[in-house]
């Protein structure tokens, strides 16, 4: 996962050449293919524990040295006391992609994403399902959700209000 994030390449041959294992390139490719085919790889199992830990560290400041605490105070991850989350749906390379991201200063961190099976806007049921997964990371913290005109549904606003969003 770190190789994909660092080099932003998804070509198997490129990843295999960067993989730090003292074996031949073909063996590295087979190892990576076996790893990527595992059915238990999913966002909730790999990404969510890291994000939860990071949020807790940012919120509490435990196990941070003085320099890290000062850096986190300067960051604008909590504007007005809320964690800010942005939702967006876009067409990307012929795919209908729904994204939920955390706004951190001038950057965003993807929290949850899903490829929708249909073309066009998402409906309330889909928005609620995908947002509830991402909001589960912030059970104990106040959240502000931002969205464009696709998310102007009053049902979605009422649903968010009932959850304390």
C-alpha positions, 0 to 999 in steps of 0.5 A, spaced: 500 500 500 505 504 501 508 503 494 502 505 491 501 511 495 508 513 494 509 512 487 502 513 485 503 508 479 498 502 479 502 498 474 504 491 476 511 491 473 513 498 476 510 496 483 514 489 482 520 493 481 520 497 487 518 491 491 523 490 497 524 483 496 530 479 494 527 475 489 526 475 481 521 480 478 517 475 476 516 472 483 515 479 485 509 480 480 506 473 482 507 475 490 503 482 488 498 479 484 496 474 490 496 480 495 491 484 490 487 478 489 485 477 496 478 477 498 479 480 504 482 487 502 477 493 503 477 500 505 474 498 512 479 493 514 485 497 511 484 504 511 479 505 517 483 503 522 489 508 520 484 514 519 481 512 526 488 512 529 490 519 526 483 522 528 484 520 535 491 522 535 490 529 532 484 530 537 487 528 543 495 529 542 497 523 546 504 520 544 506 526 540 512 530 541 512 538 542 514 539 535 508 535 532 503 538 537 505 545 535 504 543 528 497 540 529 495 546 533 497 550 526 493 546 522 486 548 520 483 541 520 477 543 525 474 549 523 470 552 528 470 546 532 468 541 527 471 536 523 469 538 515 468 533 511 466 534 503 462 529 499 462 529 491 460 525 486 464 525 479 465 521 472 472 519 472 474 515 466 467 513 464 466 511 472 461 514 476 465 515 483 462 517 489 467 520 494 467 522 502 473 526 504 476 530 510 478 537 509 485 538 512 487 545 511 488 546 504 488 538 503 483 533 503 484 526 505 480 520 502 475 517 507 471 513 503 469 512 496 465 507 492 464 506 484 456 507 483 453 502 478 449 507 474 450 514 470 448 520 473 447 523 480 446 519 486 440 518 490 438 519 497 439 512 499 446 511 496 448 518 499 445 516 506 449 509 505 456 512 503 455 517 508 454 513 514 460 509 513 464 515 513 461 518 519 462 512 523 469 514 523 467 521 527 462 518 532 465 522 538 466 528 534 462 534 531 462 534 524 460 539 518 458 536 511 459 540 505 457 538 498 455 541 492 448 542 488 447 534 488 446 534 495 441 539 496 436 534 498 432 536 504 431 528 506 439 528 507 439 534 511 434 532 516 438 525 516 444 528 518 441 533 523 438 527 526 445 524 527 448 530 529 451 532 523 
